[in-house]
Amino acid sequence: MNASDRADPRALLPETADAAAYRYRHPTPPEALRASIARDGVLCPVGVCEDRLVSGFRRVALACELGLAEIGVRRLSGTPLALLCSSVLENLVTGPLDLMEQAALVRAAIGLGVEVDEVAGELLPSARVARAPRLVEQLLAAAELPVRWQRIVLAKGLNAPRCALVARLPAGDGDALAALIETASLSGSECRMVVDDLLEASRRDDRGVGELVAELGLMVIPAGRDVVAAVRAYRRPQLTAHRRRVAAAVAAMTLPPALRLAWDEDLEQRGAELRLRLRSARDLDLAGAVDRVELQKLLDLL
């Protein structure tokens, strides 16, 4: 690394995607940065390696916009991994990278030839990303998906097999499924269940996912758990009806207030369990008050 010098920001502004290969932060700068540069100029020199900008993209853009004639420049050298790590440490001063910036950082690194294990083991930890290996795995799986779906994959934790199935959907079906996930505010587990059930129902009935979303009225159901229930009821109607019968039998049982009967409400597994829950060890004697005949009927129903 050489001593800082000065350069015309217009000469540094990337003109092609290749010239912006090191960019990973959101292009829109925060207002505080704009106000600072308008008042004091660019205080922290931007990083340049062999006449390619490697850090400070937003500062350069603002300097051009505000008409600055010169800004400070640091002449850097090193591998793409070293340059990215240096850039990340510099950027963390202004705040952590958000989820999409983390994703862009991984894509930038892989595009620059950084090995996957180096991205997961060195680059992302330097960016204080706790789930580095999993993030890399999800990004690689979602690489061929539209940005909208990449956001969903990262936020909801969709794995590689699910990404592969989504990638094969016609554009209209993919958009309908993405809109449902976003509108219903599904949690990660709810999202994975809905994706699995809708894709399986679509294959079974030879119908488009978008058609099923419209027919089931899923876009107007407010709660994520209700969306899950509606999709599952369509996919497995017999199982849904059986679940209702079991729930009614459990609700009809007479139990002391300190006891609660829990059961596998999913009923997706081959074996089902009944669990008697106590508030405390002092309530252990109450377990004997449960009607064994009622329990046996319930077990038979399961």
DRENPABA-889637 format. One record per residue (C-alpha): x, y, z; residue in three letters; residue number from 1. Coordinates in Angstrom, 1 decimal, m for minus. Each point is the difference from the previous one (the first is absolute). Layout:
<sites>
{{X Y Z} ALA NUM}
...
</sites>
This chain:
<sites>
{{0.0 0.0 0.0} MET 1}
{{1.4 3.4 m1.0} ASN 2}
{{m0.6 3.4 1.6} ALA 3}
{{m3.2 1.7 m0.7} SER 4}
{{m0.2 2.4 m3.0} ASP 5}
{{m2.8 1.8 m1.7} ARG 6}
{{m2.0 m0.6 m3.2} ALA 7}
{{m2.9 1.3 m2.0} ASP 8}
{{m3.1 m2.1 1.2} PRO 9}
{{m1.4 0.0 m3.6} ARG 10}
{{3.0 m2.0 m1.1} ALA 11}
{{m0.7 m2.6 2.7} LEU 12}
{{m3.7 m0.4 m0.7} LEU 13}
{{m0.6 m3.6 m1.3} PRO 14}
{{m1.3 0.0 m3.6} GLU 15}
{{m0.6 m3.8 m0.4} THR 16}
{{m1.2 m2.8 2.2} ALA 17}
{{3.5 m1.5 m0.1} ASP 18}
{{1.4 3.3 1.3} ALA 19}
{{m2.4 m0.2 2.9} ALA 20}
{{0.8 m3.6 0.9} ALA 21}
{{0.8 1.0 3.6} TYR 22}
{{m3.3 1.8 0.7} ARG 23}
{{m2.3 m1.6 2.4} TYR 24}
{{m1.6 2.7 2.1} ARG 25}
{{m3.4 1.6 m0.9} HIS 26}
{{0.6 2.7 m2.7} PRO 27}
{{m2.2 2.5 1.8} THR 28}
{{2.2 1.8 2.6} PRO 29}
{{m1.3 0.9 3.4} PRO 30}
{{m1.0 3.7 0.5} GLU 31}
{{2.6 0.4 2.7} ALA 32}
{{2.7 m0.9 m2.4} LEU 33}
{{m1.3 2.4 m2.6} ARG 34}
{{m0.2 2.8 2.5} ALA 35}
{{3.6 m0.7 1.3} SER 36}
{{1.5 0.0 m3.5} ILE 37}
{{m1.9 3.2 m0.9} ALA 38}
{{1.3 1.7 3.1} ARG 39}
{{3.6 m1.4 0.4} ASP 40}
{{0.8 m1.9 m3.2} GLY 41}
{{1.1 m3.6 0.0} VAL 42}
{{1.8 m0.5 3.3} LEU 43}
{{0.9 m3.7 m0.4} CYS 44}
{{2.0 m0.7 m3.2} PRO 45}
{{m1.5 m2.6 m2.4} VAL 46}
{{1.9 m3.2 m0.9} GLY 47}
{{1.4 m0.5 m3.4} VAL 48}
{{2.0 m3.0 m1.3} CYS 49}
{{1.6 0.2 m3.5} GLU 50}
{{m2.4 2.9 m0.9} ASP 51}
{{m3.0 m2.1 1.0} ARG 52}
{{m2.3 1.3 2.8} LEU 53}
{{m0.2 m2.6 2.8} VAL 54}
{{m1.6 2.0 2.8} SER 55}
{{m1.8 3.3 0.3} GLY 56}
{{m2.5 m0.4 m2.9} PHE 57}
{{m2.6 2.2 1.7} ARG 58}
{{2.5 2.6 1.0} ARG 59}
{{1.2 0.3 m3.6} VAL 60}
{{m3.5 0.3 m1.3} ALA 61}
{{m0.9 2.7 2.5} LEU 62}
{{3.3 1.8 m0.8} ALA 63}
{{m1.0 0.1 m3.6} CYS 64}
{{m3.5 1.0 0.7} GLU 65}
{{1.1 2.9 2.3} LEU 66}
{{2.7 1.2 m2.5} GLY 67}
{{3.1 m0.7 2.0} LEU 68}
{{3.2 0.4 m2.1} ALA 69}
{{2.1 m2.4 2.0} GLU 70}
{{m0.3 m2.6 2.8} ILE 71}
{{2.5 m2.0 2.0} GLY 72}
{{1.1 m3.3 m1.4} VAL 73}
{{1.9 m3.0 1.6} ARG 74}
{{1.9 m2.1 m2.4} ARG 75}
{{m0.5 m3.6 1.0} LEU 76}
{{1.5 m3.4 m0.9} SER 77}
{{m0.9 m3.5 0.9} GLY 78}
{{m2.2 m3.0 m1.0} THR 79}
{{m3.8 0.6 m0.6} PRO 80}
{{m0.6 m1.7 3.4} LEU 81}
{{2.3 2.4 1.8} ALA 82}
{{m1.4 3.0 m1.8} LEU 83}
{{m3.6 m1.0 0.8} LEU 84}
{{0.8 m0.7 3.7} CYS 85}
{{1.6 3.5 0.2} SER 86}
{{m3.0 1.5 m1.6} SER 87}
{{m2.4 m1.8 2.4} VAL 88}
{{1.9 1.2 3.1} LEU 89}
{{m0.2 3.6 m1.4} GLU 90}
{{m3.7 m0.3 m0.7} ASN 91}
{{m0.9 m1.4 3.4} LEU 92}
{{0.9 3.4 1.5} VAL 93}
{{m3.2 1.4 m1.5} THR 94}
{{m2.2 m3.0 1.0} GLY 95}
{{m0.4 m3.7 m0.5} PRO 96}
{{m0.7 m1.5 m3.4} LEU 97}
{{m3.7 m0.9 m0.5} ASP 98}
{{m1.1 m3.4 m1.4} LEU 99}
{{0.1 1.1 m3.6} MET 100}
{{3.3 1.7 0.4} GLU 101}
{{1.4 m3.2 1.5} GLN 102}
{{m1.4 m1.9 m3.0} ALA 103}
{{1.6 2.5 m2.4} ALA 104}
{{3.3 m0.3 1.8} LEU 105}
{{0.0 m3.8 m0.5} VAL 106}
{{m0.9 0.4 m3.7} ARG 107}
{{2.7 2.6 m0.5} ALA 108}
{{2.6 m2.3 1.7} ALA 109}
{{m0.9 m3.0 m2.1} ILE 110}
{{0.0 2.1 m3.1} GLY 111}
{{3.5 1.2 0.8} LEU 112}
{{1.2 m3.6 0.3} GLY 113}
{{0.0 m0.3 3.8} VAL 114}
{{m0.4 m3.7 1.1} GLU 115}
{{m3.2 m0.9 1.7} VAL 116}
{{1.7 m1.3 3.2} ASP 117}
{{1.9 3.4 0.2} GLU 118}
{{m3.3 1.9 m0.3} VAL 119}
{{m1.6 m2.1 2.8} ALA 120}
{{3.1 m0.3 2.2} GLY 121}
{{1.6 3.5 m0.3} GLU 122}
{{m1.9 2.6 m2.0} LEU 123}
{{m3.5 m0.3 1.7} LEU 124}
{{1.4 m0.3 3.5} PRO 125}
{{1.9 3.2 m0.6} SER 126}
{{m3.4 1.5 m0.9} ALA 127}
{{m1.4 m1.3 3.3} ARG 128}
{{m2.4 m2.4 m1.7} VAL 129}
{{m0.8 m2.7 2.5} ALA 130}
{{m1.5 m2.6 m2.5} ARG 131}
{{2.8 0.2 m2.6} ALA 132}
{{0.0 m3.6 m1.3} PRO 133}
{{m3.7 m0.2 m0.2} ARG 134}
{{m0.3 3.4 m1.7} LEU 135}
{{2.5 m1.1 m2.7} VAL 136}
{{m1.9 m3.2 m0.6} GLU 137}
{{m3.3 1.8 m0.3} GLN 138}
{{1.4 2.6 m2.4} LEU 139}
{{1.6 m2.6 m2.2} LEU 140}
{{m3.3 m1.9 m0.1} ALA 141}
{{m1.9 3.2 m0.8} ALA 142}
{{2.5 1.4 m2.6} ALA 143}
{{m2.3 m0.7 m3.0} GLU 144}
{{m3.1 1.5 1.7} LEU 145}
{{m1.3 3.5 m0.4} PRO 146}
{{1.1 2.6 2.6} VAL 147}
{{m3.5 m0.1 1.5} ARG 148}
{{0.4 m3.8 0.7} TRP 149}
{{3.5 0.4 1.2} GLN 150}
{{m1.4 2.3 2.8} ARG 151}
{{m2.5 m2.6 0.9} ILE 152}
{{2.6 m2.8 0.0} VAL 153}
{{2.2 1.9 2.3} LEU 154}
{{m2.7 1.3 2.3} ALA 155}
{{m2.0 m3.3 0.3} LYS 156}
{{2.8 m2.6 m0.2} GLY 157}
{{m1.0 m1.9 m3.1} LEU 158}
{{2.4 m2.8 m0.7} ASN 159}
{{1.6 m1.1 m3.3} ALA 160}
{{m2.7 m2.6 m1.0} PRO 161}
{{m2.7 2.6 0.5} ARG 162}
{{1.9 2.6 m2.0} CYS 163}
{{0.4 m2.5 m2.9} ALA 164}
{{m3.8 m0.6 0.0} LEU 165}
{{m0.8 3.7 0.1} VAL 166}
{{2.5 0.6 m2.8} ALA 167}
{{m2.0 m2.3 m2.3} ARG 168}
{{m3.3 1.8 0.5} LEU 169}
{{m1.4 2.1 m2.8} PRO 170}
{{0.5 3.7 0.6} ALA 171}
{{m3.7 0.6 0.8} GLY 172}
{{m0.1 m2.8 2.6} ASP 173}
{{3.3 1.2 1.6} GLY 174}
{{m1.4 3.5 0.3} ASP 175}
{{m3.2 m1.2 1.5} ALA 176}
{{1.8 m2.1 2.6} LEU 177}
{{2.4 2.8 0.9} ALA 178}
{{m2.9 2.5 0.3} ALA 179}
{{m1.8 m2.4 2.4} LEU 180}
{{3.1 m0.4 2.2} ILE 181}
{{0.5 3.7 0.2} GLU 182}
{{m3.6 1.0 0.5} THR 183}
{{m0.8 m2.6 2.6} ALA 184}
{{3.1 0.8 2.1} SER 185}
{{0.8 m3.7 0.3} LEU 186}
{{2.6 m1.1 2.5} SER 187}
{{2.9 m2.1 m1.2} GLY 188}
{{m1.6 m3.3 1.0} SER 189}
{{m3.5 1.1 m1.3} GLU 190}
{{1.7 1.0 m3.3} CYS 191}
{{1.7 m3.3 m0.4} ARG 192}
{{m3.2 m1.9 0.7} MET 193}
{{m2.1 2.1 m2.5} VAL 194}
{{2.7 m0.4 m2.7} VAL 195}
{{0.1 m3.8 0.5} ASP 196}
{{m3.7 m0.5 0.1} ASP 197}
{{m0.8 2.3 m3.0} LEU 198}
{{2.7 m1.5 m2.2} LEU 199}
{{m1.2 m3.5 0.9} GLU 200}
{{m3.7 0.8 m0.6} ALA 201}
{{1.0 1.7 m3.3} SER 202}
{{1.8 m3.2 m1.2} ARG 203}
{{m2.8 m2.3 1.2} ARG 204}
{{m2.8 1.9 m1.6} ASP 205}
{{1.9 1.3 m3.0} ASP 206}
{{m1.0 3.5 0.7} ARG 207}
{{2.0 3.2 0.2} GLY 208}
{{1.1 1.4 3.4} VAL 209}
{{m1.5 3.4 m0.9} GLY 210}
{{m3.4 m1.7 m0.8} GLU 211}
{{0.0 m1.7 3.4} LEU 212}
{{0.9 3.2 1.9} VAL 213}
{{m2.9 1.7 m1.7} ALA 214}
{{m2.5 m2.8 0.4} GLU 215}
{{0.7 m0.5 3.7} LEU 216}
{{m0.2 3.8 0.7} GLY 217}
{{3.4 m0.1 1.7} LEU 218}
{{0.9 3.7 m0.8} MET 219}
{{m2.9 1.2 2.3} VAL 220}
{{0.8 m2.2 3.0} ILE 221}
{{1.6 2.3 2.6} PRO 222}
{{1.8 m2.5 2.3} ALA 223}
{{2.9 m2.2 m1.2} GLY 224}
{{m1.2 m3.0 2.1} ARG 225}
{{m3.4 0.2 m1.8} ASP 226}
{{1.7 0.0 m3.4} VAL 227}
{{1.9 m3.1 1.1} VAL 228}
{{m3.3 m1.6 1.1} ALA 229}
{{m1.8 0.8 m3.2} ALA 230}
{{2.8 m1.3 m2.2} VAL 231}
{{0.3 m3.2 2.1} ARG 232}
{{m3.7 m0.6 0.0} ALA 233}
{{0.0 0.1 m3.8} TYR 234}
{{3.1 m2.2 m0.3} ARG 235}
{{m1.1 m2.6 2.5} ARG 236}
{{m3.8 0.3 0.6} PRO 237}
{{m0.3 m3.4 1.7} GLN 238}
{{2.8 0.8 2.4} LEU 239}
{{m1.5 3.4 0.8} THR 240}
{{m3.4 m1.5 0.8} ALA 241}
{{1.6 m2.6 2.2} HIS 242}
{{1.9 2.8 1.8} ARG 243}
{{m3.3 1.7 0.8} ARG 244}
{{m1.4 m3.2 1.4} ARG 245}
{{3.0 m0.4 2.3} VAL 246}
{{m0.1 3.6 1.1} ALA 247}
{{m3.7 m0.3 0.9} ALA 248}
{{0.7 m3.2 2.0} ALA 249}
{{2.8 1.7 1.9} VAL 250}
{{m2.2 3.1 0.7} ALA 251}
{{m2.8 m2.3 1.4} ALA 252}
{{2.2 m1.7 2.5} MET 253}
{{m0.4 0.9 3.7} THR 254}
{{3.3 1.0 1.5} LEU 255}
{{1.0 1.7 3.3} PRO 256}
{{1.0 3.6 m0.7} PRO 257}
{{3.7 m0.7 0.7} ALA 258}
{{0.2 m2.6 m2.7} LEU 259}
{{0.2 0.5 m3.8} ARG 260}
{{m0.1 m2.7 m2.7} LEU 261}
{{2.4 0.7 m2.9} ALA 262}
{{0.0 m1.8 m3.3} TRP 263}
{{1.7 0.1 m3.3} ASP 264}
{{m2.4 2.3 m1.8} GLU 265}
{{1.9 m0.3 m3.3} ASP 266}
{{m0.8 m3.7 m0.2} LEU 267}
{{2.5 m0.2 m2.9} GLU 268}
{{2.2 m2.7 1.7} GLN 269}
{{m0.7 m3.7 m0.1} ARG 270}
{{m0.2 m0.1 3.8} GLY 271}
{{m2.0 2.4 2.2} ALA 272}
{{0.6 0.7 3.7} GLU 273}
{{m2.2 1.2 2.9} LEU 274}
{{1.8 2.1 2.6} ARG 275}
{{m1.4 0.8 3.4} LEU 276}
{{1.5 3.3 1.2} ARG 277}
{{0.1 1.1 3.6} LEU 278}
{{0.5 3.5 1.4} ARG 279}
{{2.3 m1.2 2.7} SER 280}
{{1.2 m3.1 1.8} ALA 281}
{{m2.7 0.6 2.6} ARG 282}
{{m2.6 m0.8 m2.5} ASP 283}
{{1.4 m3.5 m0.7} LEU 284}
{{m2.7 m1.7 2.1} ASP 285}
{{m2.7 1.6 m2.2} LEU 286}
{{1.1 m2.1 m3.0} ALA 287}
{{m1.8 m3.0 1.6} GLY 288}
{{m3.3 1.9 m0.3} ALA 289}
{{0.0 m0.2 m3.8} VAL 290}
{{m2.7 m2.4 m1.3} ASP 291}
{{1.9 m2.9 m1.5} ARG 292}
{{m2.9 m1.1 m2.1} VAL 293}
{{m0.2 3.5 m1.6} GLU 294}
{{3.8 m0.2 m0.6} LEU 295}
{{m0.3 m3.3 m1.7} GLN 296}
{{m2.7 1.2 m2.3} LYS 297}
{{2.1 2.9 m0.9} LEU 298}
{{3.1 m2.2 m0.7} LEU 299}
{{m2.2 m2.2 m2.2} ASP 300}
{{m1.1 3.0 m1.9} LEU 301}
{{3.6 1.1 m0.6} LEU 302}
</sites>
